[in-house]
Amino acid sequence: MLNEIFWPERFLPGTTDNFASNEVIVEGLSANDVWPYLTHIQAWDKYYANCDGAKYADPERKELELNTDFEFTTFGFDVVGKVIEFSAPQQGLARISWSGLTDGDAEHKLEVVHAWLLEELSGNRLRILTQESQIGKPAKDLAGTTTMIDGHQAWLNGLTKAAKEKIAF
């Protein structure tokens, strides 16, 4: 049985304005190989073209952990994020989720929870699942398009490539 994302009730998929789910299974990577590329946000724009200006609220911070505040721009949105789940790799399983919020009136405000699950499988394989549940008018506008799916697939592809090539950040 495969593991799944844990959702805050308000962001339960199927009850929000938009939801995107992407997954890859790759050979030759472990959760420990991939984890730093998710938790060091300064790496994001090195392997994911749809990310810009990622920075921690505390300029002394070097890595995400539970309750870390940060911000970045993605999909044209300036997002203020906070880590709401953080479980570093242990026995082949890792989880990280953050809530995100954009400024604006009801027409432009977007609330999201973006979650990642790393799960080591038999045969030296790693499952990477990323899902995002969204609330707000911009989410309604994105629903029924492939915008989020395509963007998150690019994130997954860049993430696995960065981990395999051990890119510096």
N, C-alpha and C positions, 0 to 999 in steps of 0.2 A: 504494500500500500504506500502510495506517495504522500509526502507531507503537503500541507496547504498553508496559505496565508491566513493569519489571524486578523480579523477586521474589527475596528470599533463599530458598534451597532449602526451609528448614523451613516457609515460609509459601506455598509453591506452591499456587495455587488448585486445588481438587479433592482436596487431601491434608489439608486442615485441617477443623476442626469446623464452620466457617461461612464463607461468602464472599458479599460483596455487590458488585455492579457497577452503576454509574450513569453515564450519559453524556448530554450535551446538545451540540448544535451550534447556535451563535448567530451572527447576522449583525451586523457592525458593531463587534465587539470584537477586540482583538489580545491576544496573550499578555502584552504589557507592560501593558495595561489591567487585566487580572485579577490578575496576579502579586502586587501589593502587598496585595490582600485575602486572599491565602493566607499570605503571609509575615509580616504584621503581625498577630499573634494578638489584639491588643487590638481589632481590627476584627471578629473572629468573632461575638461576642455582639451586635453591632450589626445583623447581617444574618442570623444563624442562631439561632433561638429555642432550639435544643437544645444550646446551648453556654453554659456559665456559668463565671466565674472564671478565664478563661485568663490565665496569667501565666508569665513566664520565670523559670527558677531563679535567674538573675542579674538582679536588679532594674534594673541599668543597661542591659540589652539592649533594643533597639528593634525587632529584626527577626530572624526565623529565618534560620539558615544551617546548613551541615553541622555536626553534632554538638551543636547547640543543645539544651539540656534545658529542658523546659517542663511545665506541667500545666494541666488543665482538667477540667471535669465535663461528661459527655455521656451520654445514654441512662441516666442514673442512676448511672454509674460515675465514680469519681474516677481519672483517668488521668494517669500520669506518662509523658511522651513524650520522645523523642530523635530528632532529624532524622538519617536514615541515608542519604538521597540528596538532593542539592540541585544543580540545574542551572538557573540563571536563564535567562530567555528569550534565545535565540540563534538566529538564522535561523528564527524562527517556532516554536520548540519549547522547552518548559520542563518540568521534572520536579521534584517534591518528594515525599518519602516520610518517614514517621516510624514508629518502633516505639512501641507503647504498652503499658503494664502497669498492672494494678490490684493493690492489696494484697489479701491474704486467704488463706484456706486453699484446699485443692483445690476445694472446693465453690463458691468465690466468685472465684477468681483468673482473670483474663482477660488473654491476650496477643494483640496485634494488630499488623499492619502496615497502615497507611493510606497509599495512594499517590494522587498526582494527576499528570495529564499534560495539558498545554496544547499544542495543535497547530493552527497556522494552516493553513487550507485555502483553496483557490481561491474566488473570488467574495466576498472580504472576510468569510469565515466563520471561526469558532474552534470547534474541538472541545475539550470539557473532559470528561475521563474521570476518574472517581474510583472506586477499588476498595479494599476492605478484606478482609483474610484474617485469621481469628480462631482461636485455640486456647484451649480450657478449657471447663469445665462451663457457664458462662453462654453461651458460643458455641453449644454443643450445644442449649441451651434456645431460642436465637434461630433456629436452623436451621429452615427450613420455614415461617417467618413472613415477613411483609413489613416488619417493624420497621426493619431496617437499610436496606432499599431505600427506604422512605418517608422515613426520617430523612435519608439522604444526598441524596435528590431535593430535599428542602427546602433542604439546604445548597447544592446546585447552583443552585436557583432564586434563593435569597437572594444568592449570590455574583454571579451574572450581573446581577441587578437592582442590586446595590450598585455594580458596575463601570460599568454603563450610566449610573446616576444620580450617579456619583462621590461617594458618601456620605463624609463626613468621619469620621475615626477618631482 
